[in-house]
Every structure is written in structure tokens, then in C-alpha cells.
């Protein structure tokens, strides 16, 4: 079993998720964020040790303070980035008949552009938290000797990427729901 650095309760600060949402729906996105965004930011050794520390922590032997401090800085990055990855797929469900979009008697799907905007906001928040995490790591690098390079070395710098953009297909005006104006007028 792979270790998750966040719980469903951790998401409450960043999004109003329904009680019925199972963490298993978020799990692939959390794992992807831990691998693709967090690992390069923390460095391979520090990321691996944090995952190990979280995996072995129990009620009787809680996470040591130094690792709890790091986890506190990591949680916002993982939550916001996982939400950015999850949002475009929030209404989709894989069934035996293929990919289906949520639609029912009492609900209507949100437009793809709105989901893309939400994902973009979460991704921007994640980038902000990445910058804060990097600054925190630089200030506390001595605590993680052997796992993270000191500030005087060539350690990990500020995130050099910009927020991701979720691209949604643009249809012709006549293909948009609720558009009664014919194309070309």
C-alpha cells in the first residue's frame, strides 16, 4: 500500500468536499502529486524519508516534531495540487460502458470551462504553497541534514513553473447547449 501524506479531513481547509466523496477517488491524484510535484520540490531523499516517517507513525509513536513541521508545510501543496488534478474529472465516472458524466434528476453537470477555471485556481494556490514550502525548507535545511542541501549549497530553488492551464475544447456556437442563435448570424 502506498503512503498518502494527506487525509480527506486535510482537504476541508481548501475545498468543501461532500461527505459521500470517497478518498479512493482522490487517491490517484494525491499519489501523482506526491510523485510529480512534491518529490522534485523536496528532493528524492527528503521525500522518501518523509513518506517513511509518515508510514511508521502511529498513535503510540507519533511523527517526530521536525517531520510534523515539514508535513504541515507539505499538506497545502498536496491538497491544492490534487484538487487541481481532480477537478476536470470530478463529474466523470468510469463504468462498464465507458466514461460517463454525472447527470441525474436533481443535478446538472457543471460546464467544462467552469471546471477548468476551478482547476486553474487550485493549481495557482498549489504553486503559491510550493513557493512557501521552498522558503521554509531553505530556512530549516539544517534540520534535514543528509536529506536536503543546506541553503549555502546548490539546493532546490524556487519553483520555476507557472500554474498549469486546463484546456477545454471550444465548440461551434450551434453546438453549445442553450444557444438558439444559428451559426453565422
Helices and strands as residue ranges (DSSP letters): G 8-13, H 23-33, I 34-38, H 39-42, H 44-56, H 65-87, E 92-95, E 98-101, H 112-139, G 141-144, G 173-175
